[in-house]
Amino acid sequence: MRAADTDILMVPGFEAGPDHWQSRWARKLSTAGLIDPPGNGRVNGPEWRTSLVAHAKAARRPVVLVAHDIGVIMAVQAAAFLHGVVRGAFLVAPPDLDNPYVPDESRGLGPVPRDALPFPSFLVASRTDPFCSFAFAEELARDWRSLLIDAGDAGHLDAGSCHGPWPEGLLVFSRLLRRLSP
């Protein structure tokens, strides 16, 4: 499957500014769009999931989710409503909501579903993510039936850890797209 044949829904975390790889990819990929948390300031998890589901169901082409940080939790929580709509998901740096370094605003958006996802997925995790241990990411990948991609010593895989354009991530994303081909 080619990126041009999909609607790519970017589900960012709270810190996805213009230099974040998701923002850069959304500008570069013609069929991509950011699904930011609705509201001004205070994030409401159910509203965000409802918005994500509505965007996915309104898509004209097969949907591929690209989520980072708390956006991963939103995407996985929405998965139960997206069976048959989403073709695959690229999940990057999910937070462990029990980790003391995770911001309180994220912690309240749990729980983290542990059911197998109804679509193929890659979970990309770093061995030095301050918000999620690699062991926890391994558990999530196993539970979700995701292919775990070890990003090595890469921090939180965001602009703050020097992953602005993140070309290596784009290569891994293209591997997921190839797997989704009919």
N, C-alpha and C positions, 0 to 999 in steps of 0.2 A: 504494500500500500504506500502511496506517495502522500506527503504532507498536503499537497494541493487537492487530494481527493478526500480530505477529512475536514471536519470542523474541530480545531484544536482549542479546547477550553483551558486556559491557564487559571489555576486556583492558587493565588499567592498566600503567603503568610502576612503578618502585619508589617513587615519591614521591606516590602518589595518596591523600592523607589525606582527611578528611571535608569539607574546603573545596574540593577539586579538582572540576572540572566533571563528571568521570565519576561521582564519588561522589554529587554533587548530582543528576545526571540519573538515576542508578540509584534514588535515593529518589523521584524525581518520576514516572518512567515505570513503570507497573505491571508491564510484562512484561520489565523489565531486571534483570540481575543481574551482579555483579562476579565475574570469574574471576581471583582473586589468584594469584600464584605459590605453588605448594605448598611446604611445608617451613618451617622456622623459621630464618631467617637466611640460610643459603647457598642460592642459587637454582640449581636443576637444570633446564636448558633442556629436555631430553627429557621430564622429568616434567611440566613446565608445558605443553608441547605436547600430551602425552597427555591431561592434564586438560582442556584446551581442546577437543580433538577429542571426548572423552567427553561433555562438557557439550553440545556442538553436536549430536551424534548422539542424545542423549537428549531433545532439545527436542521439544515438542508442536506447535509452529508453525514457519513458515519462520524461519530464523536470519539475523540481521544482526549483524555484528561491529562493535564500536566500540572501536578500539584507540588507545592513546597511548604515545609514547616506545618503550621496548623491547617493550611490548605489541604494537606494530606488527610488529616482527621476529618475535615469536612467532606472530602471526596469519598472517603471510605464509609462515612455515615450515610451519604447519599446513595451509595452503591445499590442498596436494596430497592431503591425506586428507579434504578437505571438499567435494569436487566433488559437486554435486547436493544438498548439505546446506545450505550457506550461500547465501543469495540475494544478499548484497551486503556491502560493508565500508566503513566510515568510518574512515580511517587518518589520524591526526593526529601531526605532529611526530616522524617517524621519526628515530632517531639515525644518524649516520654512524659506524660502529664504528671507523673509522680516525682519527676526530677526537680529538686529544689531550685534549680536555675531557670526553669521555665517560668515565664511571666504569669502572674495571676490571671490576666485576661485570657490567656490560652488555657490555663488549668480548668476554668469553668466551662469549657466547650466540650468536655468529655461526655461520656466515656469513649474509649477507643474500642471500636468493634473488633472482634477477633474471628469473625466468620470468614470463610473462604470468599474471595471476590467472585462475582459472576462474569468476569471478563479477564483476559490475560493482563498481567502487570509486571513491571520492573520496579523494584524498590532499590534506590541508590542511597547508600549510607556511608558515612565517614567514620573512621576509627577514632577521630578526635573531635566529634561533635559535642559541644558542651551541653546540649539539650537532650541527647539520646546516646546511651551506650551502644556500642556495636552489638553486644549480646542481646539487648532489647530489640534492636533492628532485625537481628536474625530471627528472634521469636515472631515478630510481626510478619516477616517474609514467609516463614513457615505457616503461620496461621492463615494468612491471606492467599497462600499458594502463589506468591510472587517470586520472580527470579531475583535473587539478591545480587546487586552489583556493589562490590567493595571499592569505594572511592579512595581508600587509603587515608593518609594524613591530610584531610581536606577541610577541617573545621566544620562549619555549619552549611557549607556549600552555598554561600550567599556573597554579595558584593563585599561584605566585611572580611571575608576570608579569601579575597582576591579571585572570586568566581563571577566577575562581571559578565563578560561574553560567554564564558564556559564552553568553548568549542568541543572539548572532550565529551561533555554532557550531550551536546547536539549529535555527536556520533553515536552515542549509546541510544539516544532517542530514535535515531534512524534505524538502529537494529530492532527496536520494538516495532516500528512501523513495518519493517520487512516481515516480521513474524505474523503480523496481522493480515497479510495479503491472503486473498481467498485461495 
